């Protein structure tokens, strides 16, 4: 069986790697943000405004910068 090594095969591997990494990063970021909101509001009973500001700052610090 001959292996298809054309340009489309190379791009599919590259796109799969890029979007696979992006998907994993997004899931980890949003899961941790939701868990942090739950823990601060329901377990520690922190004020809602302070909790939202804390999570907003955490997301802004940890999120990767946009591409130029």
N, C-alpha and C positions, 0 to 999 in steps of 0.2 A: 504494500500500500504506500503510495507516494504522499509525502507530507506537504501540505499547502503552506508555503512560506512567502506568500505574496504580501503586498503592502497592507491589505485589509486584515490579514491575520496578525500582523504586528500591531496595528491600531487597536484591535479588539483586546489584546493582552494589556496594552497600555491603559485603555479606558477602563477595563475591569479592575486593574490595580488602583487607579485614581479614585473611581467611585466606590470601590470596596473599602478603601481606607477612609474616605469621607463619611460613608455610612456608619462605620464603627465608631468614628470620632463623635459624630452627632448623637448617636445613641448613648454613648458614655456621658457626654456633656449634659444632655437633657435629663437623663436618669438621675445623675447626681444633683442637678438643680432641683428637681421635684422632691427628691429625698431630703435635701437640705431644707426646703420650705416646710415639708411635713414635720421634720424633727424640731425645727426652731419654733414653729407655731403651736404644734399640738403637744410636744413632749416638754419643751422648756418654757412654753407660754410667753414667748416674746411678742411684743406688739407687731401687728400686721405691717405697718409702714416701715418699721426698722427691718423686719424680715425681708420685705420686698427690696429694699435698698441694698441689703447685704447680698442677696442673690443677684441683683442686677450688677453690682460691682464685681462679684465673683465671675459672672458670665463674661463681662467685658474684659476682665484680666486674663481669663483662660482661653477665650475664643481666639482662633488664629486671625491675623489681620487679613483684610480683603486683598485680592491680587490687584496690582495696578493696571 
